[in-house]
Amino acid sequence: MMGSETVKVIIVGATHAGTVAALQILALDPTVDVTVYERGSRLAFIGAGVPLYLSQQVTKIDELLNMDVATLTHAGATMRMQHDVLKIDMTAKTILVQNLITNEQFEDHYDKLVMATGSAVVVPPLYGVNNHRVLMVKDYQSTKDIAGAVQHAQSIVIAGGGYIGVELAEALCQRHDITLYHSASYLLDNYYDRPMARSVQKLLTQHGVHVCVNEPVKSFTETRDTLTVVSRNLRKECDLAIVCTGFVPVSNLVQGQVELDRGGAIITNKYGQTSDPNVYVAGDDRNSHQNATGEFQYLPQVTNAIRQAQIVAYHICGTPIESRGTQGTTALSIFNHTYTMTGITEHRARLLKIPAKSITYQGWYRPQFMTKNARVTVTLIYRADNWKILGAQIRCQHDVTQSINIVSLAIQNQNTIVDLAFTDMFFHPRYNQPVNYVKMAAQQALFLETGKQ
């Protein structure tokens, strides 16, 4: 509890972080006065669900909204939808707000401020990027725009071979001619090393997607009936282009008042406080501590946003809990294959001058007497000098994605391949081998380091 005086908390942004922070604060201390300002009309859109909507596995776009105003109001929050925060005065602890319906402007005062403004799509400085045939995916409205546009398009170019680009290619390739451009030498290069990523590219190609790596897009030019996409070496005519080139933090409201990193992400301490201790940040507008490397990194993920929001709420309500950082753990489902990763790739480790090694284990995920089975591939990355685990990548046709969480925890706790190799894990023939495939990868690494060869 925070004491006898009512504490006023203002949350800017009804993102995943903003809504979770509001609910957590009110659950911990219902006496807190919580007001949420959101310039849009909807809350907490699940962007990862966009490919499911475009492939019609999710039939109603509103199902991708993770929260509603009624839930927050019932919890005790004052919701100010379609209200844009124009200015923050941290000295006076006030914000200037505009009602976007009436255009009225007014001030509000806070004791504690939570910035949950999220991220914006990176708009690459390319000729023609603002053409009406060039779309970007981020939020509710842009998803509706894309869903409408693809109905009138046969040939579609996707620029960007990260998670969003790859999943959009899978979602749209059954009904459209899809060409996927990526600037790096292989897809998903921020998440997987080359062998694992190449298997994703192979699946896309097998299903008719034209994959063009080492081909950064240079321009978009519209003629009478088509859009011409020019990359490093290619020209492609299409009906529509979708740009998926990542996100940047929305931190303009606090620029010059708190510390930002070089990319514009807000810097916080372990409790989510900025350089102004009355101003907190949670979500895509701040950086995160990457446990695999010890560096601060911009990792806009809903899981990070939720944890950060919970830690902020606990601190505001008088229980200081330190952030455990992140491993950037993610997963991908593509053509009935699952891919999942945590930590960093071996390639990134080498770029950071970290002495890294990797091993790859392949085997059946459960005993071969089980009639339905699947091969599983586990790549484990670890430090050569102290054997601490840096990352892992797993793929299988069976859903083994939850297995990555044990490696994520191992990285968080600074565990070694020895720790992972001898961790207690259950066995049941329906689910895994007597020695789990993650443990097998760790034991293979340990044998590589200690075996007399």
Secondary structure, 3 states (H helix, E strand, C coil): CCCCCCCEEEEECCCHHHHHHHHHHHHHCCCCEEEEEECCCCCCECHHHHHHHHCCCCCCHHHHECCCHHHHHHHCCEEEECEEEEEEECCCCEEEEEECCCCCEEEEECCEEEECCCEEECCCCCECCCCCCEEECCCHHHHHHHHHHHCCCCEEEEECCCHHHHHHHHHHCCCCEEEEECCCCCCCCCCCCHHHHHHHHHHHHHCCCEEECCCCEEEEEECCCCEEEEECCCEEEECEEEECCCEEECCHHHECCECECCCCCECCCCCCECCCCCEEECCCCECEEECCCCCEECCCCHHHHHHHHHHHHHHHCCCCCCCCCECCCEEEEECCEEEEEEECCHHHHHHCCCCEEEEEEEEECCCCCCCCCCEEEEEEEEECCCCEEEEEEEEECCCCHHHHHHHHHHHHCCCEHHHHHCCCCCCCCCCCCCCCHHHHHHHHHHHHHHCCC
